[in-house]
């Protein structure tokens, strides 16, 4: 099939309805085979009337390595800002090095593998509490009662947010993600900013009075040492609130959907858990699902990108979900295979902007699978899953299930 013929069959990748029934992986396979990048026109949300679809694993790595050419200052996702805005300049996601590097250093030590390993006990307590609740109830919505509850409680604990404020984390996060996908979403997010900043300023003052072992305290102390500003503190805490919740929320939801809908995936999961191969299992779910399907960069100059003529202001839409199915990187990429020898997926992004909380997300998933197996928890589909329309997040809105405990055991001490 010629490039022109392929182009005629490609749906609008800027439209949420294109993703209504699922990620259009066959479309991305066709786009990836084009010799040059595919240009997707967009009515709003870009500087030059559309974006380049970047679907190859190697191309995304190359773009991420050149922040001086492909910048985050217009925003890290589509739709982007009409221009770099002062209100967003304090957010690490809207910055390139050296500002990005300084902001990342301020909190990176809070999320290293050794630090996250110490979270095991209390994360496990949260997971066990949730599993006990849903097994007692029997019929639940896995998305609302598990996928939303576990990460919101974990992030609240990491941030140092009191338990009574957990629901604020969920409500703000969902509102921000919905706004991010609308052409006027920047205005909606800015309207919410004063309420969030007022709350996090009160939290900062509380951590000044009573420092604790949490992320808000770490950042509060960074402000006191003039390593970051108060505005950068607000944006950083807000970012963790959003990203730390949504990525884990989506993968917990979609992973269970895959398990209850596909017996082969259910069997592969059971084998991996029984063998203690949790890290490989979690990575394969992350690759297959890719919760945040894409991120964007804006060209700061005209450039030839392997034969594609990129103009200054062009948006580069990096489809991580396509790169995670790139046959040049993954053998039999559409197959769910936890036994892959290597799994260099991009579920947490790539390059300098890769997700700082990825180790925490993996820990939550690993413990969930461990405790379900340990406690004999089984899950059966109890209705039709309902998917969300989104060009950004691989959303699942509802997953009705029946939960039971086939082999009750004493909980771990």
N, C-alpha and C positions, 0 to 999 in steps of 0.2 A: 504494500500500500504506500502511495506517495505521501510526502509531508502534507501537501494540500488536502488530500483525502482524509488524513488523520485529523488535521485541524478542523475540518468541517464537522467531525463527529465528537469533538470535545465540548462538553457542557461548560456553562459559565462557572469557573472556579472561584469567582468572587461572590457568588450567591449562596446563602445558607441552604436553600432548598436543594442544591446539588448534593449536599451531604445529609439530606433528611433520612435516607434509607441506609446510610452507612458510608464509610470512606470509599471513594471511587477508585479503588486500586487499579482496576483495568485501565482507567483513563490515565492514571499516573504512569503505568507501564508503557502506554503508547507515547506519552509526552517524553518519557525518558529515552526512548529510541530515536527521537529527532536529533539530527546532527547539531542543531543550534538550540538555544533556549526558546521556549514558547511564550509569546506575549499574550497576556490575558487583559483585554480591555476592562475598565472599571468606571462606572458612572461617577463615583465619588471616592474619596479616601486616599488618593495618591496625587502627587505633584504633576505627573505627565500623562494621566488618563488611563492608567493600568499598571500591571506589574509583570515582571519576568518570572516564570515558574522554574525554580531550581529544584530538580528532583534527583540528581545524582549525588551519591554520598561524597565523592571526591570533590565535586564542585562546591558543596556547602563548606567543606573543610577549607578550601582555598579562599572563599569569600570571608569566612570568619577570621582568617589569618591576616586580613588586610583592612583593619578598621579605619585607616586613613583614607581608603577609597570607598569602602562600604560601611557607612556610619549608622549608629543607633540614635543619633540626636533628633531625628524626625519621628522616632518611636520604634519600638521593637516588634510591632505587629501591624497588620492591615485591619482597619484603615489607619493611616498615619496622620501626624500633625501637618498643618499647612506650612509650618516653619518651626524650627527649634524654639521652644517657649520657656521663659524663665521659671514658670511654675513647675515644669517637669524637670528642670535641670538639676534638681537635688536628688533625683531618683537614679540609682545605679543602672537601671535598665535603659535609661535615656542618655547614657554617657559612654564615651570611648576612653581608652587610656590617654593621659595618665590619671584623669579624675576617677575613671572606673577602677583602676588598680588601687588607688588610695582607699576608696570606699570598700572594696572587696577585702583588703587587708584588715580593715577595722573589725570585721566579724568572722573572718575565715576560721580562726582558731576555735570558734564555738561549734563548728560542724565537721571537724576532722574525724576520721574513722575511730580513733581511740576515745575521743569524747563521746561520740554517738554510742559506742559499745557500752558505756556506763548508763545509758538510758534504758537498757534492756528490762530491768526489773519493773519500773513504773509504767513503761509502755505495755508490758505484758499484763499488768494489773488492769489497765484500761481495756485491752482486748478481751480479757477474761470476763470483765464486768459486762461488756457488750454482748458477748456470746451467751452468758448466763441469762441475760435479759431476753434475747430473741428466742432461745430454746424454750424458755418458760412461756412465751407468747405463742409460739408455733407459726402463725401466719404473719409475715412482715413484708415490708417493702425494703429490699436489701439496700437500695440507694439511700433512702432516708434514714433507715434504722441502723445501718452498719457503715456504709461508705462515707456518709456525712459525719457520723458521730465520732468514729475513731480519730480521723485526722483533726477534727475541730478540737477535741479534748487534748490531743497530743500537742498541737500548736499552741493552744492556750497555756499548757504547762511549760512549753519551751520559752514562750514569750514572758511568762510570769503573770498572765491574766487571771484574775480570780475566777473560780468556777461559775459564779452567778453571771459572768459576762460572756460565757462561751457562745451563746446564741448570737451575740453581736458579731462575733468573728464570722459565723456562717452567713448571716444576713448581709453584711458589708461585702463579703467576698462574692457572693452570687450576684449582687447588684453591680459590682465593678466589672465582672466578667461579661454580664449582659451589655453593659454600656460600652465595653471595649470593642464590640462588634458592630456598633452603629456609627454612621458617618459623623454624627454630632456627639459621639460618646465621650470625647474629651471634655466637653462642657458639662455633661452629666457627672463625670468623675470629679471635676473641679467643684461642682455644687455640693458633693458629699464630703469634700476635703475638710472643711472647718469642723464638722462633727467628729471625724476620725482624729484630726489633730488635737482637738480639745481633750478627747479621751486619752490619747497617748501622751500628752503633756502631763495629765494627772498621773498617769502610770510612771512617767519619768520622775516626777517629784516624789512619788512613793518609793521608788528605788533609790533615790538620793537619801531619803530618811532611813530606809531599811534595805540595804543591798542584799540581794539573794542570788542563788545560783541559777540564773536564767538569762535569756538573750537580751531582754530589756535592760537589765542591770549592766551587762557588758557594754551595750551601746551608750547607756547613760554615762558610764565611766569614760568612754571614748569622747563624748561631748565635753566632759569636765577637763580632759587632757588636750582639748582643742584638736583632736584628730579628725573629728567630723563636726558639722554644725548641728544646731537644734533642728533645722529644716531637713537636713540629711538623715537625722535620727528618725523623724516622723516617717519619711519615705521608706527607710529601711525596714522599720517595724511593720509598716503597711504592706510592703512587698512580701515579707515572710508570711504575714497573715494570709495574703492572697495565694501566693505560689505554693506555700507549704500545705495549704488546705486542698486546693483544686487538683493538683497533679495526683496526689494520693487518693483523693476522693474518686476521681475518674478511673484510675487503674483498679481500685478495689471493686468498683461497680462493674466495669467491663470484664474484668477477669472472671468474676462469678457468672456473668452472662455467658461467657465462652464455655465455662465448665458445665453449666446446667443445660446448655443447648447442644453440646458436642460430646458424645461419649468417648471419643478418642482423646480429646483434650482432658476430659475428666480422668481417664485412665493414666495418661501421661503425668498429670498433676499428682495423682495418688502414688505413682511409682517414685517420682522425684522426692516427694515428702518422706515416704518410707525409707528411701535411701539416704536421706539427709542432704540431698543436693538442692538446698533451698535457694542459694545464690543464683545458680544457673536457671532455675525455674522462674524466679522473680525477674531476672533480666530478659527472659524470653517473653513473659507477659508484657513487660515494658516495651520491648521491641515491637511486638505484634499490635499492641494497643496504641502506643504513642499518644499519651493524653493531650499534650499541647502539640497539635499537628504541624505547626509552622511557626516561624519567626521571620521578621523582615529587617532588611538593611536598605539604606538609601545611598545611591551613588553620589559622591562628592565631585566627580569629574567625568568627562567622557573617557571611556575605556573599551578596548577590544577584549571581550571575554571569550576566548576560544572560538572566534568567528562571529560571535554575537556582538553587535555594536551597541554598547550601553551608553546612554546619554546621562549627563549630569541631571540629577533629580529623579532618575528612574528607580523604581522600587524593585528590590530583589526579594521575592517571596520564597524563603527557604522551606520547602516541604519536608520536614523531618520524617513524616509518615511515609513519604515516597522513598526517601533515602534508606529507611529501615527495611524496605523491600527491594533494594537494589541488588540484582543478581551478580553484579560485579563485586559485591562485598559479601553477600550472603547466599550460600548454596540453597537451592529450593526455597526462595525467600518467603513464599506465601504459606509454607508449611510451619505449623507450630511444633518446634523441636527443642525441648529443654536440654538435649544432650549435645548441642552445638559445641564444637571445639573452642570457638571464640565468638564473642557477641559484642562487637564494637558499635552498639546502637546509639541513636541520637535522641532517645526519649527525654533526656535531660538537657537537650541542646548540645552545643559544641563550642570549643574555643574558650575565649576569655569569659564569655557569658554563660558557660554551662552552670546548671543549677547548683547553688551552694548547699542546698539541703538534700541532695540526692541520697546520701547515706542514711538520713533519717527516714526518708520515704521507703527505701529498701528494707530497713529494719521493721517498720510497721507491717509491711507485706509479709516478710519472713515470719514474724511472730504470729500473724493471723493464720497462716497456713499451718504452722506448728501446733498452735493451740486447737485449731479445728480437728486436726488429726489426733492429738493427744486426748481430747475430750469426746471423740466419737461424734462430731457434729456433721450431719448430712443436710444438704440443701437440694430441694426439688422445685422446679419451675411451677408456678401457680397462677399463670396468666400471661398476657402478652407484654413483653418488654416495650418501653416507650422511649424512643430516642429523641434527643434534642437537635434542633437545627442550628448548626454552627459551622463557620469556616475555620474556626480557631481551635476549639476544644472538642475532643471526641466524646461528646456528651451522651450520657444515659440518664434519663429523668426518672425512670421507674423500672423496677424489677421485682414483681410480686413472687414470693417464694414461700414454701413450707419448710421450716427448719425443725429438725428433730435430733435427738441424741440417741444413737443406736447402741452405744457401748459406754454408759456413764462410768467415769473414773474420777478419782479424787484430783482436784486441781493441784498444780504444782505449788510447792511451798515457796 
